[in-house]
Amino acid sequence: MKKALFLSLMLTSALMAKENKEKLWDVHIELSFVKTSGNTKTSTFAEKLEVKREGKINRFYLKNSALFASQNGKETANRFDINGRWERLFTERLFGFLAAGFERDKFSGYSYKLSIGPGIGYDVLKTKKHQLKILLSTPYYYNKIENDGIDNYATFKGELYYQWLIRENLKLKEDASYIVDLSDTGKYFINSDTTLAVKINKHLSLGVGYKIAYQSKPPKPGLKKLDTTFSTSLIIDF
């Protein structure tokens, strides 16, 4: 938890120091921390980092999120992921891309998940108020099941990224994905990340978020198929 917080703060400080120079990268950080004591002791830390650079032909995206929680000294959540994507524009809206990712969730039944693969995408909407991007890809997954063997397979993945500028100071974002194992179509994963942010000033916003992670066939019996996370965050954009 401390390492994730330190990384986010260091990136914030370093990039804000260069704000007066030519802006090449856009950085979005969400931080949430809750700690209680007394009859019940709880501690929760969540962070989300998005970095992007959008040129005329090449576009680069890096996303990371983490969630750590404990109650009365017992760990209840330990999740970390990082994903990168390089896009190459063919036309004004059509593009190809290569994406790679790493995910670790201590309570999902997997020690880690690795993925890499090519895809194609299309910018459906590109207006001031609405932005909608759809991606289709065929990533290959290499997953280590906790205290067990390796589960690797090719997949089909569909992704949707939507932004709605409801008002000048109010924005809704939705990131959703569907991943299915091509060798066993009964095994699939659905993820959704919804955020509503109210801007305070040029760099700061307050946000509420709701994440859904569903796996149709957990790798071990007794694991729940659905995980949900509700968060309130301080958001930094620059």
C-alpha positions in Angstrom: 0.0 0.0 0.0 2.8 2.4 0.9 4.7 1.7 -2.3 1.6 2.4 -4.4 0.9 5.7 -2.6 4.5 6.7 -2.9 4.6 5.9 -6.7 1.5 8.0 -7.3 2.7 11.0 -5.3 6.2 10.9 -6.9 4.6 10.9 -10.4 2.3 13.7 -9.5 5.2 15.9 -8.2 7.5 15.2 -11.1 5.0 15.8 -13.8 3.4 18.9 -12.3 6.9 20.4 -12.0 7.1 20.3 -15.8 3.7 21.9 -16.4 5.0 25.1 -17.8 6.9 23.2 -20.5 5.2 21.8 -23.7 2.5 19.3 -22.6 3.2 15.9 -24.1 1.4 13.6 -21.6 -1.9 13.7 -19.8 -2.0 12.3 -16.3 -5.0 11.3 -14.2 -4.7 10.1 -10.6 -7.4 9.0 -8.2 -6.6 8.5 -4.5 -8.8 7.2 -1.7 -7.9 6.4 1.9 -10.1 5.5 4.9 -8.9 4.5 8.3 -11.1 3.8 11.4 -10.3 2.8 15.0 -12.2 2.0 18.1 -14.5 -1.0 18.3 -13.6 -1.9 14.7 -10.3 -1.1 13.1 -10.3 -0.8 9.3 -7.9 0.5 6.7 -8.6 0.9 3.0 -6.4 2.5 0.3 -7.2 2.6 -3.4 -5.5 4.4 -6.3 -5.9 4.6 -10.0 -3.4 6.1 -12.5 -4.0 6.8 -16.1 -1.2 8.3 -18.4 -1.7 9.0 -22.1 0.0 10.6 -25.0 -2.1 11.2 -28.2 -0.1 12.1 -31.3 -1.3 12.5 -34.9 -0.4 8.8 -35.8 0.7 7.1 -32.6 -1.1 7.0 -29.2 0.1 5.6 -26.0 -1.9 4.6 -22.9 -0.8 3.3 -19.5 -3.3 2.4 -16.7 -2.8 1.1 -13.2 -5.0 0.5 -10.2 -4.6 -0.9 -6.7 -6.8 -1.8 -3.7 -5.6 -2.7 -0.3 -7.9 -3.2 2.7 -7.8 -4.8 6.2 -10.2 -5.2 9.1 -9.1 -5.8 12.7 -5.7 -6.7 11.4 -6.9 -9.2 8.8 -6.3 -8.5 5.2 -9.5 -8.4 3.2 -8.3 -7.0 -0.2 -5.0 -7.0 -2.1 -5.3 -6.2 -5.8 -2.9 -4.6 -8.3 -3.0 -4.3 -12.1 -1.1 -2.4 -14.8 -2.0 -2.3 -18.5 -0.3 -0.6 -21.5 -1.6 0.0 -25.1 0.0 1.4 -28.2 -2.3 2.5 -30.9 -1.4 3.3 -34.6 -3.9 5.3 -36.6 -4.9 4.1 -40.1 -7.5 6.8 -40.7 -8.9 9.6 -38.6 -11.0 7.1 -36.6 -9.7 3.6 -37.4 -6.6 2.2 -35.6 -4.7 -1.0 -34.8 -3.1 -1.6 -31.4 -1.0 -3.9 -29.3 -1.9 -4.3 -25.6 -0.2 -6.0 -22.7 -1.3 -6.4 -19.0 -0.4 -7.8 -15.6 -2.9 -8.4 -12.8 -2.5 -9.7 -9.3 -5.5 -10.3 -7.0 -4.8 -12.3 -3.8 -8.5 -13.2 -3.3 -9.4 -14.2 -6.9 -7.8 -17.6 -6.9 -5.0 -16.5 -9.3 -1.5 -15.7 -8.2 -1.2 -13.5 -11.3 -2.4 -13.0 -14.9 -0.3 -12.0 -17.9 -1.8 -11.0 -21.3 -0.6 -9.7 -24.6 -2.2 -9.4 -28.0 -3.1 -7.3 -31.1 -6.4 -5.7 -31.9 -8.3 -3.1 -33.9 -10.4 -0.2 -32.7 -12.6 2.7 -33.8 -13.4 6.1 -32.4 -17.2 6.1 -32.7 -17.7 9.6 -31.1 -15.2 12.4 -30.9 -17.1 15.6 -29.7 -16.6 18.0 -26.9 -19.4 16.3 -24.8 -19.2 12.7 -25.9 -16.2 10.4 -26.6 -16.8 6.7 -27.4 -14.1 4.2 -28.4 -14.6 0.5 -29.2 -11.7 -2.0 -29.2 -11.7 -5.7 -30.4 -8.7 -7.9 -29.8 -7.4 -11.5 -29.4 -5.0 -11.4 -26.4 -3.3 -14.5 -25.1 -3.5 -15.1 -21.4 -0.9 -16.8 -19.2 -2.4 -17.3 -15.7 -0.9 -18.8 -12.6 -3.5 -20.4 -10.4 -2.8 -20.0 -6.7 -1.0 -23.2 -5.3 -1.8 -24.9 -8.6 -0.6 -25.0 -12.2 -0.7 -22.7 -15.2 -3.9 -21.9 -17.1 -3.1 -20.4 -20.5 -5.4 -19.8 -23.5 -6.3 -17.5 -26.4 -9.2 -15.1 -25.9 -11.5 -12.7 -27.6 -11.8 -9.3 -25.9 -14.2 -6.5 -26.5 -13.7 -3.1 -24.8 -15.7 0.1 -24.5 -14.4 3.5 -23.3 -17.0 6.3 -22.9 -16.8 9.8 -21.6 -19.7 12.2 -21.2 -19.1 15.9 -20.2 -22.5 16.4 -18.6 -21.6 20.0 -17.5 -18.3 22.0 -17.7 -17.5 20.7 -14.1 -19.2 17.3 -14.2 -18.0 14.3 -16.1 -19.1 10.6 -16.4 -16.6 7.9 -17.5 -17.3 4.3 -18.2 -14.7 1.6 -19.0 -16.1 -1.9 -19.7 -14.7 -5.1 -21.1 -15.8 -8.7 -21.9 -13.2 -11.4 -22.2 -14.0 -15.0 -23.3 -11.8 -18.1 -23.4 -11.9 -19.3 -27.0 -11.2 -22.9 -26.0 -14.0 -22.8 -23.4 -16.7 -20.2 -24.1 -18.4 -20.9 -20.8 -15.4 -19.2 -19.1 -15.6 -15.4 -19.4 -14.8 -12.3 -17.5 -16.8 -9.0 -17.3 -15.4 -5.8 -15.9 -16.9 -2.4 -15.5 -15.4 0.8 -14.0 -17.8 3.8 -13.7 -16.7 7.2 -12.3 -18.6 10.4 -11.8 -16.3 13.4 -11.1 -17.0 17.0 -10.0 -14.3 19.5 -10.9 -13.1 21.8 -8.1 -10.5 23.7 -10.1 -8.1 23.2 -13.0 -6.3 20.2 -11.4 -8.6 18.8 -8.7 -11.9 17.0 -8.7 -13.9 14.9 -6.3 -15.2 11.6 -7.6 -17.3 8.5 -6.8 -16.6 5.2 -8.5 -18.2 1.8 -8.8 -16.2 -1.2 -10.1 -17.6 -4.7 -11.1 -15.4 -7.7 -11.7 -17.2 -11.0 -12.7 -15.7 -14.3 -13.5 -18.0 -17.1 -14.7 -15.8 -20.0 -13.6 -13.6 -19.2 -10.6 -10.4 -21.3 -10.5 -11.3 -22.8 -7.1 -14.5 -23.8 -5.4 -15.9 -21.5 -2.7 -14.8 -18.3 -4.5 -17.5 -15.8 -5.3 -18.0 -15.0 -9.0 -18.7 -11.2 -8.4 -16.6 -8.6 -6.8 -17.8 -5.0 -6.4 -16.0 -1.9 -5.2 -17.5 1.5 -4.3 -15.1 4.4 -3.7 -14.9 8.1 -3.2 -11.7 9.7 -4.4 -9.6 12.9 -4.7 -8.8 13.2 -8.4 -5.7 15.0 -9.8 -5.5 15.9 -13.5 -2.6 17.6 -15.3 
